[in-house]
Structures are given as C-alpha cells and as structure tokens.
Amino acid sequence: MGTSKRWDLLRVGLCLTVVESLVLLLIVPFYWPLIGIRMIYSRADRWRYLKEAVIRSVVEFWSSAVSRSQLEKRAVKREAVRNDNL
C-alpha cells in the first residue's frame, strides 16, 4: 500500500502512448495542410512529388549559377571599362 511498482509506471506509460497515438491520428490530417505539409497516399504520388522537387531544385540551382556567371561577366566588363577610362 502506498508504494509503486515498476508495472504501475509501465502501465501509465503504455496508456499515455496509446492516447498520444490516437490524438495524433486525429489531428495530423487537419493540422498538416494548415502548415503546408501535403499528405501523400500512394507510392506513385510519392515518386511524382519527389521527381518534381528534384527537378525544381536543379532548375533553381542552374538558374542561379547562370545568373551568377552573367553577373561576373558584367563585373569584368565594368572593370575593363574603368581601366580603359583611366
């Protein structure tokens, strides 16, 4: 009486885990779309979204690389014009 055993702590932990899992199963489908996370249900959709993300990141990388090289070329031209004017 009045003492707790290991089984008591384990039972409370199991109950809390079950309750937490049920709450998450109920909340996730409503909360994730609000913060911008899309739920993907089929394997084909997963691959499609993955391909789109990879293509988008590659295009963004190369477009930024092209713009950087264009900026560098402009800087070299400006430097050459400055040197000619001196």
Secondary structure, DSSP 8 states (H G I E B T S, - for coil): -----HHHHHHHHHHHHHHHHHHHHHHHHHHHHHTT-----SHHHHHHHHHHHHHHHHHHHHHHHHHHHHHHHHHHHHHHHHHHH-
